[in-house]
């Protein structure tokens, strides 16, 4: 299957290298919303959606002010997934499935732009979004992103198979075995990774289970500003750290079989878009 790697939401928080790990501190950092567009036998499939058209044109209607002030999104509507799908020559109506790593506002903002797609989501994540338990969850999950009534395909925990040494990995209803959900809770209650078997081998979109490629190194590290941000955003810190270690263990044994990337590291996106 052919896979297109898209940036559906460039962001520029302050902190430079303290946030993105690149040289220079007296600058704004560069982060992305790494989204996949997959040409499959089941139609076009998106993995995450990034920001939607409404987020990028009337942000006050959908995005909380503190978030906008902190991460400083580029309000470029051409980055919306629906616009990029069309720019690639496809009909956005042919996006039949959307698979979400989680429902945070910078991952699910584009749902409303694909109202006819079936939206695959982990059950614990959907319940967290629809019935947020804390003020933090009420900020990160935005009702406007699913007010249109998405066609939810809910996948529950339990069961599943082993994949690349990881347990409880599940297929998805209505999609081939080229797509898998990989449980990676911690950042949110129902966070998952999404594995895609592309023409070039397996890809694992790890969502926000980590934020910087250095976290997957044999001796992991993380830019200090990003480390603080992850700790502030996590729902289950112990689970998040355990799942990062699961991913590093997987890479030690299967590095030649799978390419892994997170949702926001611009350096991880760059090789896919050259």
Buried (B, 14 or more C-beta within 10 A) or exposed (E): BEBBBBBBBBBBBBBBBBBBBBEEEEBBBBBBBBBBBBBBEBBBBBBBBBBBBBBBEEBEEBBBEEBBEEBBBBBEBEBBBBBBBEEEEBEBBEBBBBBBBBBBBBBBBBBBBBEEBBBBBBBBBBBBBEEBEEEEBEBBBBEBBBEEEBBBBBBEBEEBEEBBEBEBBBBBEEBEEBBBBBBBBBBBBBBBBBBBBBEEEBBBBBBBBBBBBBBBEEEBEBBEBBBBBBEEBBBBEEBBBEBBEBBBEBBEEBEEEBBBBBBBBBBBBEEBEE
